[in-house]
Amino acid sequence: MLYELVVLWYMETLAHDQQKCVHVLLVDDDITFAKLIQFILKRSQQRTFDVIWKDSVEGALTEIAQNHEIDVILMDYYFPTSSGLEFCLQLDQMERSIPIIFLTGFRDFKLAVEAMKLGVEDFLLKDDLNEAYLPRTILSVLDRVRMRKHKQAVEKRLAMAESRAQAIRELVVTVCHEFNNPLAAVKISFDLLQRYTSEQYSLKS
């Protein structure tokens, strides 16, 4: 049942989401690379992308605090005074749930594992980025996050419904118990009266 509800929601919202502009926050201190990313996403035929570029973690955090339309964050890992992992921790303290995709020039599987533990959605090598791969990865991440959030929402609603149903069942049992007690007393009284009547009749006979 849960799977069917999630799929139904996904099919209903897919067409609408495909028309929306994706707001991307790019965090990288290399202006040449930043311009390349902007160029790639601007040329994308899959969706319309609006890219906001910040060259520092501090600038990115300030933008996030002021801008509530950011859909996804493209984050370089290495910065002179900070790192992508520190950024994830600071973002978590802000209680902002925005999917993050790490961008790095090094194949560091240990870093990838640590990043995933902090909730990073994907980990891309800068050398692998092109006009097809980057937009497709961003859209895939957004679809996955939306699906996961909706699944959690459906699970929560089902849990609440089950909780209400259990409360109703307990109320019915309680009411029945309270209702049965007087009936039991009446039945005992009736049995005693009937026995007394029978004894009196026997004595008269």
C-alpha positions in Angstrom: 0.0 0.0 0.0 2.8 2.4 0.9 4.6 1.8 -2.3 1.5 2.4 -4.4 0.8 5.7 -2.6 4.4 7.0 -3.2 4.3 6.0 -6.9 0.9 7.7 -7.4 2.2 10.9 -5.8 5.4 10.7 -7.9 3.5 10.4 -11.2 1.1 13.2 -10.2 3.9 15.7 -9.4 6.5 14.7 -12.0 4.9 16.7 -14.9 4.5 19.8 -12.6 8.1 19.6 -11.3 9.6 19.3 -14.8 8.4 22.9 -15.5 10.0 24.4 -12.4 13.3 26.2 -12.4 16.0 24.5 -10.3 17.8 26.9 -8.0 21.4 25.8 -7.5 23.9 27.2 -5.0 27.4 26.6 -6.3 30.2 26.9 -3.6 33.7 26.9 -5.1 36.7 29.3 -4.8 37.8 28.7 -8.4 36.1 31.3 -10.6 37.1 29.4 -13.8 35.4 26.2 -12.6 32.4 28.2 -11.4 31.9 29.8 -14.8 32.2 26.3 -16.4 29.4 24.9 -14.2 27.2 27.9 -14.9 27.8 27.4 -18.6 27.0 23.7 -18.5 23.8 24.2 -16.6 22.7 27.2 -18.7 22.9 25.0 -21.8 21.0 22.1 -20.3 17.9 21.0 -22.3 16.6 18.9 -19.4 15.5 21.7 -17.1 16.1 25.4 -16.4 18.8 26.0 -13.8 19.4 29.2 -11.9 22.9 29.2 -10.5 24.1 31.3 -7.5 27.8 31.3 -7.0 29.7 31.8 -3.7 33.4 31.5 -3.4 33.5 30.6 0.4 31.7 28.6 3.0 30.9 31.7 4.9 29.3 33.3 1.9 27.3 30.2 1.2 26.0 30.0 4.8 25.0 33.7 4.6 23.2 33.0 1.3 21.4 30.0 2.7 20.2 32.0 5.7 18.7 34.6 3.4 17.5 32.5 0.5 14.8 29.9 1.0 14.5 29.0 -2.7 17.7 26.9 -2.9 16.9 23.4 -4.2 20.4 21.9 -4.2 24.0 22.7 -3.3 27.0 21.9 -5.4 29.9 22.0 -2.9 33.6 21.9 -3.5 35.3 20.0 -0.7 38.5 21.8 -0.2 38.7 25.4 0.9 41.6 27.4 2.4 39.9 27.9 5.8 37.3 25.2 5.9 36.0 22.0 4.3 32.9 20.5 2.9 32.3 18.3 5.9 32.5 21.3 8.2 29.9 23.0 6.0 27.6 20.0 6.3 27.8 20.3 10.1 27.1 24.0 10.1 24.2 23.5 7.7 22.7 20.9 10.0 22.9 23.4 12.9 20.9 25.8 10.8 18.2 23.2 10.5 18.0 23.6 6.7 17.4 20.4 4.7 19.0 21.0 1.3 20.5 18.2 -0.7 24.3 18.5 -1.2 26.4 17.2 -4.0 30.2 17.2 -3.3 32.5 18.2 -6.1 36.2 17.2 -5.9 39.2 16.7 -8.1 40.4 13.7 -6.2 39.3 10.1 -6.0 39.0 9.8 -2.3 36.7 6.9 -1.3 37.2 7.5 2.5 36.1 11.1 2.0 33.1 9.9 0.0 32.1 7.5 2.9 32.4 10.3 5.5 30.4 12.6 3.3 27.6 10.1 2.9 27.5 9.7 6.7 26.7 13.4 7.0 23.8 13.1 4.6 25.6 14.2 1.3 23.5 12.9 -1.6 26.2 12.4 -4.2 29.9 12.7 -4.8 31.2 13.8 -8.2 34.7 14.1 -9.7 35.2 17.5 -11.4 36.8 15.8 -14.4 33.7 13.8 -15.1 31.3 16.7 -15.3 29.8 17.5 -18.7 26.6 18.9 -20.3 24.7 15.6 -19.9 26.1 14.1 -16.7 25.8 17.1 -14.3 22.2 18.1 -15.0 21.1 14.5 -15.0 22.8 13.9 -11.6 21.2 17.0 -10.0 17.7 16.0 -11.2 18.3 12.4 -10.0 19.3 13.6 -6.6 16.2 15.9 -6.4 13.9 13.1 -7.4 15.4 10.8 -4.9 15.1 13.3 -2.1 11.5 14.1 -3.0 10.6 10.5 -3.1 12.2 9.8 0.3 10.5 12.8 1.9 7.1 11.8 0.6 7.6 8.2 1.7 8.4 9.4 5.2 5.3 11.7 5.1 3.1 8.8 4.0 4.6 6.5 6.7 4.0 9.2 9.3 0.3 9.6 8.2 -0.1 5.8 8.3 1.4 5.6 11.7 -0.9 8.3 13.0 -3.9 6.5 11.4 -2.9 3.3 13.1 -2.4 5.1 16.4 -5.9 6.6 16.1 -7.4 3.2 15.2 -5.7 1.6 18.2 -7.0 4.3 20.5 -10.5 3.7 19.1 -10.1 -0.1 19.7 -9.0 0.5 23.3 -12.0 2.9 23.8 -14.4 0.3 22.5 -13.0 -2.4 24.8 -13.2 -0.1 27.7 -16.8 0.9 26.9 -17.8 -2.7 26.4 -16.1 -3.7 29.7 -18.0 -0.9 31.6 -21.2 -1.9 29.9 -20.8 -5.6 30.7 -20.2 -5.0 34.4 -23.8 -3.7 35.1 -25.2 -6.4 32.9 -23.3 -9.0 34.9 -24.7 -7.6 38.1 -28.2 -7.7 36.6 -27.8 -11.3 35.5 -26.6 -12.4 39.0 -29.5 -10.6 40.6 -31.9 -12.2 38.2 -30.5 -15.7 38.9 -30.7 -15.1 42.6 -34.3 -13.9 42.3 -35.2 -16.8 40.1 -33.7 -19.3 42.6 -35.4 -17.6 45.5 -38.8 -17.8 43.7 -38.2 -21.4 42.9 -37.4 -22.2 46.5 -40.5 -20.4 47.8 -42.6 -22.3 45.3 -41.2 -25.6 46.5 -41.9 -24.8 50.1 -45.5 -23.9 49.4 -45.9 -27.2 47.5 
